[in-house]
Amino acid sequence: MKNLGPEEKFEFRKKSGDVLIIACGALGRELVTLIEMNRWSHLDIQCLPAIWHNTPDKIPGGVRDAIHKAMATERYREIFIAYGDCGTGGMLDKVIEQEGVKRIDGPHCYSFFSGNDKWATHQDDEITAFYLTDYLARHFDKLVWEGFGMAAHPELRDMMFCHYTKVVYLAQTEDETLQEMARAAAEKLQLDYEYRFTGYGDLAVDMAKLETA
């Protein structure tokens, strides 16, 4: 790939790097943003369906298949997994250990966006919080309201969210439109609303460790 000068715009191009990040689709926009901000030309991305979070048993096998397909191309010198455990009950970590790759630290994106150390310190105080990221704020209706069946059966809200007290929007970007979407999600769920700007947290830290050749 041509080396760009500091004044030239850098745009991410798939299959141009030799380090592959296999990631949850909910992180795709953030990964591209970080790659372009930092001009990481050695990084490539393959995203798997974000909807798998509603059926996390699909994640370990899906990640294993993606690892095998990437290895078969013989074009990547390193493969990194941008998933937390994400509800797989440790099964994803078993796949990662068996395949000899690494993943981002943290149990889920709420933790590594917040910063894993900070999350671990304060999480016991927030067991009744329902979290949104930029992605979930943007796609709340499809993934949560419709995905959990509440669009067709609003009464399910009382069953699924009766123990929650607030929606906490962990924002990666300072976007007023997304803030309004997150606030609207809290209103739909009949919960209090809290906004926190996290930026990219430990996702950016771990990506920076994926060295160039």
N, C-alpha and C positions, 0 to 999 in steps of 0.2 A: 504494500500500500504506500502511496506517495506520502512523504512527510510534509505536513502543512505548516506554514509559518504561523506565528501567534496571532496575526491579524486576519487569517483566513478562517472561515466558518467550518467547523467540524460537524459532520452529520454521520450518525450511526448507519452502518450498512451491514445487513446480515451476511454471514459466511465470509467476512473479511478478517476476523480475528482468529487466533489459534488457542484461545482459552474459552471454553464454553460454559455458560451459566444456564443450567436447567432450572426453570423457575415457575412458581405459581403464576398463572395469568394475571392475578390481581396485582402483581408487582411489575408488569411489563412497562408501563409508562414511567414509573420511577427509575427502573433500570436504564432505560434509554436516556432519560434526563441526566442521570449521573454520568453515564458514559460520555455524553456530549459535553457536559459541563467540564469534565476532567480530561477530555480528549484521549480516552482510553481506547486506542485503535486495536489493541490486542484482544479485546473482549467481544464475544458473540453471545447471543441469547436464543434460547428455545423456551417458549412458554407453553405450559400445559393448562388444561381448562380450569379456570377459576371456580366453576360450578362444582368441581370435585370436593370443595369444602363442605358441601351438603351431603356428600357420600364419601367420607375420608378413607374408606376401605379401598377406594380406587387409586389413591395416591401412591402407595408403595410400589405396586405393580407397574403403574404408569411411569414412575420415575425410573424403575429398573429397565423397562423397555427403551426409554429415551437414552439411558446410559449406554445400553448395548448398541443401539443404532448409531450413536455418536462415535463409539469406539470402532465400529465397523468401517467408518469413513477414513480412519487413520489420519485425520487432519487436525485433531486437537491434542495438544501436549498436556492439557489439564482440563478436568471437568469439575465444576463446583455446583452445589445444589442450593438454590435460594428458596428453601422451604424451612419452616419450623417443623415441630412434630405435627402440628395442625390436626390434632385429633386422631392420629393413627395409633395411639397407644404404644409407641415405641417401635412399631413395625417398620417405619421409614428408616429409623436409625439402624435397624438390622440390615436393611438393603444397602445402606450407605457403607456399613462396615464390610459387608460381603463383597461389594464392588470396589472397595479401596478408594473411595472418593471422600470429599469433605462437604459439609454443609455449613450454612450460617449458624452462629450461636443463637440460642433462644428457642423457647417453646412455640412461638407464633409471631406474626408480624407486629402485633400490638407491643410485644416485649422489645423486639429489636428496633422498632421505630422510636419507642420511648427511651431506649437505652437499657440493656438487659440488667445492669446493676441497679438502676433506678427503679425499674419495674419490680424486681425481686424485693426491694426494700419496702415498697408501698402497696403491693398488691393485696395483702391481707386486709387493708383498710377499704378495699373497693370491690368486695365480692358481689355487690349488687349493681355493678355498672355494666352496661352493654356498650361495647366499643365500636366506633366507626373509624375507618381510614379514609383517605381521599377516594380510593376506589369504591369502598362500600357506601360512602356518601353519594357518590355519582350513580351507583347501581343498586341503591337500597330497595327500590320498588321491585325490581326483577329478582334479586337474589334473596331478599328477606321477606318483604311483604307478600310477593307472589310465590317465592320459593318455599316458604313455610306454610303456604296455603291460606294465609290470612286475607288475601284479596277476595277469595271465594267464600271464606268462612271467617268473618271478622271476630267471631266469638273465640277463636283460637288465641287471640291476643291475651285474653285473661288467663288462659291456661299456660301459655308459653312464657309470658313476661310478668306474671303476678309477683315474682320475687325480685324483680329489678326495680331500682329506684331512679336511675338516671341513664341518659345516653351521654357518653363522653366521646367527643370527636377529636381524635388524634390526627392533627392536620400536618401533611407533608409540605403543603404550599399554602400561602396566604391568599386564598381565593374566596372572595365574598359570595360568589354564586354557590360554591360548595358549602360554605357556611350556612347559607339559606336552605340548601338541600338537607343538611344534617339537622338543622333546627326543625324542618318539616318532618323528618323521620321521627324525631323525639315526640313531636305532637301526635303523630299517628300512633305511636306506641304508648301515648299518654304518660310519658316520663319526663323528668326534669332534664335540662340540657346544659352541658358544660363543654367549652371549647378549650383545647390545648394545642398550641403549635409545637410539634416535635421536630420538624424537618425530617431528614432521612436517617437519623440516628445511627445505629450500629450497622445498618445495611451499607452505608457509605464507607464506614470504617473497614468492614470485611472485604468490600470490593477493592478498596485501595491496596489490600494485601495480595491481590492476585497479580503477581509481578509480570512484567514484560519479559520477553526472552532475552 
